[in-house]
Amino acid sequence: MKLGVNIDHIATLRNARGGIEPNLVEAAKIILKEDILALTMHLREDRRHIKDKDLYDIKELGAKINLEMAATSEIQKIALDIVPYSVCIVPERRLEITTEGGLDVFGQKEKLKEFIKPLKDKGIKVSMFIDPNKEQIEASSYIEADYIEMHTGCFSRAFDSNDWSEELDKLKQSATYAEKLGLKVNAGHGLNYKNVYLMKEIKEISELNIGHSIISRAVFVGIEKAVNEMLELIK
């Protein structure tokens, strides 16, 4: 199981003052010294945190980028230009604070199959950010995605109320079914230093993408230690 570190909220902090601090490139350099798989960056349509220039600056470091993106022609064009290691197609609503649920792949599978083809033709790995749901997994397989990323938000909320077994079972069953259909499995959203250990029970997971918890921890201990503490928990 590998770790992808989402650096969106370093950019959120920078943008709060409209300056250059904290510097996203310097943060990325520190994180890339650790045993991570990729840096995750969500280029939202409203550019509330990551900006276009950030992607190009991080790409120049030689970093593997996992680009979270909505299925829009504007963001697709940027993805085809920078050619990230992978893209994760996510739902996006302007008024949400963070991504609130999985993408409805089933309801737009023909559109998404056409949308991801140029990305796959460029050699970019394509993931669908979905709720742990059989219908959505089957649709992800139909459109020939490489991965699913299971939305772990419901599990994380259930963990906080100490009633997480049902949500964990959904994740386990979905991961097994996805692997059966030839899909690789990632997971993320709401995972933190208290609940992430349970992801080790899902043997199919290749990668966890975690951001907010790591950046929050870094406020107290520094980004290097925060990343290493998370790495220790998932190994």
Helices and strands as residue ranges (DSSP letters): E 2-6, H 8-17, H 24-31, E 38-42, H 52-60, E 65-69, H 73-82, E 86-89, G 106-108, H 109-121, E 125-130, H 134-142, E 147-151, H 153-160, H 165-180, E 184-188, G 196-201, E 205-210, H 212-221, H 223-234
